[in-house]
């Protein structure tokens, strides 16, 4: 994977983390913090189970309905 491909994946995962944060928190300050620390936030959400039982695909689909 070259640098351009990895940066696109990094961008998509960052946007996904922001979508998850907004779905659960609805706060601008938390959104800014998730934007800064999104890799840690995404790992936290995975470890706490907030993305289990199909929520990992339900959350992005809720924005496009």
N, CA, C and O atoms as a GROMACS GRO file, in nm:
protein
  260
    1UNK      N    1   0.085  -0.116   0.000
    1UNK     CA    2   0.000   0.000   0.000
    1UNK      C    3   0.090   0.123   0.000
    1UNK      O    4   0.175   0.139   0.088
    2UNK      N    5   0.070   0.209  -0.097
    2UNK     CA    6   0.156   0.327  -0.100
    2UNK      C    7   0.098   0.437  -0.012
    2UNK      O    8  -0.008   0.419   0.049
    3UNK      N    9   0.166   0.548  -0.006
    3UNK     CA   10   0.129   0.655   0.087
    3UNK      C   11  -0.008   0.713   0.058
    3UNK      O   12  -0.082   0.746   0.151
    4UNK      N   13  -0.045   0.727  -0.067
    4UNK     CA   14  -0.175   0.785  -0.101
    4UNK      C   15  -0.288   0.693  -0.056
    4UNK      O   16  -0.388   0.742  -0.004
    5UNK      N   17  -0.274   0.564  -0.075
    5UNK     CA   18  -0.379   0.471  -0.033
    5UNK      C   19  -0.396   0.471   0.118
    5UNK      O   20  -0.509   0.467   0.168
    6UNK      N   21  -0.287   0.476   0.190
    6UNK     CA   22  -0.297   0.475   0.336
    6UNK      C   23  -0.356   0.606   0.388
    6UNK      O   24  -0.424   0.605   0.490
    7UNK      N   25  -0.330   0.717   0.320
    7UNK     CA   26  -0.388   0.843   0.366
    7UNK      C   27  -0.537   0.848   0.340
    7UNK      O   28  -0.610   0.912   0.417
    8UNK      N   29  -0.585   0.783   0.236
    8UNK     CA   30  -0.729   0.777   0.210
    8UNK      C   31  -0.798   0.692   0.316
    8UNK      O   32  -0.905   0.729   0.364
    9UNK      N   33  -0.738   0.581   0.352
    9UNK     CA   34  -0.794   0.496   0.457
    9UNK      C   35  -0.794   0.571   0.589
    9UNK      O   36  -0.891   0.562   0.665
   10UNK      N   37  -0.689   0.643   0.618
   10UNK     CA   38  -0.678   0.722   0.741
   10UNK      C   39  -0.789   0.828   0.745
   10UNK      O   40  -0.850   0.849   0.850
   11UNK      N   41  -0.815   0.894   0.634
   11UNK     CA   42  -0.920   0.995   0.626
   11UNK      C   43  -1.058   0.933   0.646
   11UNK      O   44  -1.140   0.989   0.719
   12UNK      N   45  -1.084   0.821   0.583
   12UNK     CA   46  -1.214   0.755   0.596
   12UNK      C   47  -1.238   0.708   0.739
   12UNK      O   48  -1.349   0.723   0.791
   13UNK      N   49  -1.137   0.651   0.803
   13UNK     CA   50  -1.152   0.608   0.942
   13UNK      C   51  -1.171   0.728   1.035
   13UNK      O   52  -1.244   0.718   1.134
   14UNK      N   53  -1.108   0.839   1.006
   14UNK     CA   54  -1.127   0.960   1.085
   14UNK      C   55  -1.269   1.013   1.074
   14UNK      O   56  -1.329   1.052   1.174
   15UNK      N   57  -1.323   1.014   0.954
   15UNK     CA   58  -1.462   1.057   0.934
   15UNK      C   59  -1.557   0.961   1.003
   15UNK      O   60  -1.658   1.004   1.060
   16UNK      N   61  -1.528   0.833   0.996
   16UNK     CA   62  -1.612   0.734   1.063
   16UNK      C   63  -1.612   0.756   1.215
   16UNK      O   64  -1.717   0.745   1.279
   17UNK      N   65  -1.496   0.787   1.272
   17UNK     CA   66  -1.489   0.813   1.416
   17UNK      C   67  -1.571   0.936   1.454
   17UNK      O   68  -1.635   0.939   1.559
   18UNK      N   69  -1.569   1.038   1.368
   18UNK     CA   70  -1.650   1.156   1.395
   18UNK      C   71  -1.799   1.126   1.386
   18UNK      O   72  -1.878   1.180   1.464
   19UNK      N   73  -1.837   1.041   1.294
   19UNK     CA   74  -1.978   1.001   1.283
   19UNK      C   75  -2.024   0.924   1.406
   19UNK      O   76  -2.135   0.945   1.455
   20UNK      N   77  -1.938   0.836   1.456
   20UNK     CA   78  -1.972   0.759   1.576
   20UNK      C   79  -1.983   0.852   1.696
   20UNK      O   80  -2.074   0.839   1.777
   21UNK      N   81  -1.891   0.946   1.707
   21UNK     CA   82  -1.894   1.040   1.818
   21UNK      C   83  -2.021   1.124   1.815
   21UNK      O   84  -2.084   1.142   1.919
   22UNK      N   85  -2.059   1.175   1.701
   22UNK     CA   86  -2.178   1.258   1.692
   22UNK      C   87  -2.304   1.177   1.721
   22UNK      O   88  -2.399   1.229   1.779
   23UNK      N   89  -2.305   1.051   1.681
   23UNK     CA   90  -2.420   0.964   1.705
   23UNK      C   91  -2.444   0.945   1.855
   23UNK      O   92  -2.559   0.943   1.900
   24UNK      N   93  -2.339   0.931   1.931
   24UNK     CA   94  -2.352   0.906   2.074
   24UNK      C   95  -2.353   1.033   2.159
   24UNK      O   96  -2.419   1.034   2.263
   25UNK      N   97  -2.284   1.140   2.120
   25UNK     CA   98  -2.265   1.254   2.209
   25UNK      C   99  -2.341   1.380   2.171
   25UNK      O  100  -2.394   1.447   2.260
   26UNK      N  101  -2.350   1.415   2.045
   26UNK     CA  102  -2.414   1.538   1.998
   26UNK      C  103  -2.356   1.663   2.065
   26UNK      O  104  -2.431   1.754   2.101
   27UNK      N  105  -2.227   1.667   2.080
   27UNK     CA  106  -2.162   1.785   2.140
   27UNK      C  107  -2.043   1.830   2.057
   27UNK      O  108  -1.963   1.749   2.010
   28UNK      N  109  -2.034   1.961   2.038
   28UNK     CA  110  -1.927   2.017   1.956
   28UNK      C  111  -1.790   1.995   2.022
   28UNK      O  112  -1.693   1.962   1.954
   29UNK      N  113  -1.783   2.014   2.153
   29UNK     CA  114  -1.653   1.999   2.222
   29UNK      C  115  -1.605   1.855   2.211
   29UNK      O  116  -1.487   1.830   2.184
   30UNK      N  117  -1.695   1.759   2.231
   30UNK     CA  118  -1.656   1.618   2.218
   30UNK      C  119  -1.618   1.585   2.074
   30UNK      O  120  -1.529   1.504   2.050
   31UNK      N  121  -1.685   1.649   1.978
   31UNK     CA  122  -1.652   1.626   1.837
   31UNK      C  123  -1.512   1.678   1.806
   31UNK      O  124  -1.436   1.613   1.733
   32UNK      N  125  -1.477   1.792   1.861
   32UNK     CA  126  -1.343   1.848   1.839
   32UNK      C  127  -1.238   1.757   1.903
   32UNK      O  128  -1.133   1.731   1.843
   33UNK      N  129  -1.265   1.709   2.024
   33UNK     CA  130  -1.171   1.618   2.090
   33UNK      C  131  -1.157   1.487   2.013
   33UNK      O  132  -1.048   1.432   2.002
   34UNK      N  133  -1.268   1.437   1.960
   34UNK     CA  134  -1.262   1.314   1.881
   34UNK      C  135  -1.186   1.337   1.751
   34UNK      O  136  -1.120   1.247   1.701
   35UNK      N  137  -1.196   1.457   1.695
   35UNK     CA  138  -1.122   1.490   1.573
   35UNK      C  139  -0.972   1.490   1.600
   35UNK      O  140  -0.893   1.445   1.517
   36UNK      N  141  -0.933   1.540   1.716
   36UNK     CA  142  -0.791   1.546   1.749
   36UNK      C  143  -0.736   1.408   1.782
   36UNK      O  144  -0.628   1.370   1.737
   37UNK      N  145  -0.812   1.333   1.862
   37UNK     CA  146  -0.765   1.203   1.910
   37UNK      C  147  -0.847   1.088   1.852
   37UNK      O  148  -0.876   0.992   1.923
   38UNK      N  149  -0.884   1.095   1.725
   38UNK     CA  150  -0.977   0.996   1.670
   38UNK      C  151  -0.925   0.853   1.672
   38UNK      O  152  -1.006   0.763   1.690
   39UNK      N  153  -0.795   0.825   1.653
   39UNK     CA  154  -0.755   0.684   1.662
   39UNK      C  155  -0.780   0.624   1.800
   39UNK      O  156  -0.825   0.510   1.813
   40UNK      N  157  -0.750   0.702   1.904
   40UNK     CA  158  -0.774   0.655   2.039
   40UNK      C  159  -0.923   0.642   2.068
   40UNK      O  160  -0.967   0.548   2.134
   41UNK      N  161  -1.002   0.738   2.017
   41UNK     CA  162  -1.146   0.733   2.038
   41UNK      C  163  -1.207   0.610   1.970
   41UNK      O  164  -1.294   0.545   2.027
   42UNK      N  165  -1.163   0.579   1.851
   42UNK     CA  166  -1.217   0.464   1.779
   42UNK      C  167  -1.180   0.334   1.849
   42UNK      O  168  -1.262   0.242   1.857
   43UNK      N  169  -1.059   0.324   1.900
   43UNK     CA  170  -1.019   0.205   1.976
   43UNK      C  171  -1.102   0.195   2.104
   43UNK      O  172  -1.143   0.085   2.142
   44UNK      N  173  -1.127   0.308   2.170
   44UNK     CA  174  -1.209   0.309   2.291
   44UNK      C  175  -1.350   0.259   2.261
   44UNK      O  176  -1.404   0.178   2.336
   45UNK      N  177  -1.410   0.305   2.153
   45UNK     CA  178  -1.545   0.262   2.118
   45UNK      C  179  -1.548   0.113   2.085
   45UNK      O  180  -1.644   0.044   2.118
   46UNK      N  181  -1.444   0.064   2.021
   46UNK     CA  182  -1.438  -0.079   1.991
   46UNK      C  183  -1.426  -0.163   2.118
   46UNK      O  184  -1.491  -0.266   2.132
   47UNK      N  185  -1.342  -0.118   2.211
   47UNK     CA  186  -1.320  -0.194   2.334
   47UNK      C  187  -1.439  -0.190   2.429
   47UNK      O  188  -1.462  -0.286   2.502
   48UNK      N  189  -1.514  -0.080   2.430
   48UNK     CA  190  -1.629  -0.071   2.520
   48UNK      C  191  -1.752  -0.139   2.465
   48UNK      O  192  -1.849  -0.159   2.538
   49UNK      N  193  -1.750  -0.176   2.338
   49UNK     CA  194  -1.862  -0.250   2.281
   49UNK      C  195  -1.970  -0.164   2.219
   49UNK      O  196  -2.077  -0.215   2.187
   50UNK      N  197  -1.946  -0.035   2.202
   50UNK     CA  198  -2.046   0.051   2.141
   50UNK      C  199  -2.064   0.026   1.992
   50UNK      O  200  -2.162   0.072   1.932
   51UNK      N  201  -1.972  -0.046   1.931
   51UNK     CA  202  -1.983  -0.076   1.789
   51UNK      C  203  -2.019  -0.222   1.764
   51UNK      O  204  -2.009  -0.270   1.651
   52UNK      N  205  -2.060  -0.293   1.868
   52UNK     CA  206  -2.095  -0.434   1.852
   52UNK      C  207  -2.242  -0.449   1.813
   52UNK      O  208  -2.317  -0.352   1.813
   53UNK      N  209  -2.280  -0.568   1.780
   53UNK     CA  210  -2.418  -0.604   1.743
   53UNK      C  211  -2.469  -0.524   1.625
   53UNK      O  212  -2.586  -0.485   1.622
   54UNK      N  213  -2.384  -0.500   1.529
   54UNK     CA  214  -2.426  -0.433   1.406
   54UNK      C  215  -2.429  -0.282   1.413
   54UNK      O  216  -2.467  -0.217   1.315
   55UNK      N  217  -2.391  -0.223   1.525
   55UNK     CA  218  -2.391  -0.077   1.535
   55UNK      C  219  -2.286  -0.014   1.446
   55UNK      O  220  -2.299   0.102   1.408
   56UNK      N  221  -2.182  -0.089   1.412
   56UNK     CA  222  -2.076  -0.035   1.326
   56UNK      C  223  -2.130  -0.002   1.187
   56UNK      O  224  -2.074   0.084   1.119
   57UNK      N  225  -2.239  -0.068   1.144
   57UNK     CA  226  -2.297  -0.030   1.015
   57UNK      C  227  -2.426   0.049   1.031
   57UNK      O  228  -2.465   0.118   0.937
   58UNK      N  229  -2.492   0.041   1.144
   58UNK     CA  230  -2.614   0.116   1.166
   58UNK      C  231  -2.586   0.265   1.180
   58UNK      O  232  -2.663   0.348   1.132
   59UNK      N  233  -2.477   0.300   1.246
   59UNK     CA  234  -2.444   0.440   1.270
   59UNK      C  235  -2.421   0.516   1.139
   59UNK      O  236  -2.483   0.621   1.121
   60UNK      N  237  -2.336   0.470   1.046
   60UNK     CA  238  -2.322   0.546   0.921
   60UNK      C  239  -2.450   0.548   0.838
   60UNK      O  240  -2.478   0.648   0.772
   61UNK      N  241  -2.526   0.441   0.841
   61UNK     CA  242  -2.650   0.439   0.762
   61UNK      C  243  -2.753   0.538   0.818
   61UNK      O  244  -2.838   0.586   0.743
   62UNK      N  245  -2.747   0.568   0.948
   62UNK     CA  246  -2.843   0.662   1.005
   62UNK      C  247  -2.824   0.804   0.951
   62UNK      O  248  -2.919   0.883   0.953
   63UNK      N  249  -2.707   0.838   0.902
   63UNK     CA  250  -2.682   0.970   0.847
   63UNK      C  251  -2.734   0.984   0.704
   63UNK      O  252  -2.752   1.095   0.655
   64UNK      N  253  -2.758   0.874   0.636
   64UNK     CA  254  -2.797   0.880   0.495
   64UNK      C  255  -2.942   0.840   0.471
   64UNK      O  256  -2.981   0.814   0.357
   65UNK      N  257  -3.021   0.834   0.576
   65UNK     CA  258  -3.163   0.802   0.558
   65UNK      C  259  -3.242   0.926   0.534
   65UNK      O  260  -3.364   0.919   0.517
   0.00000   0.00000   0.00000
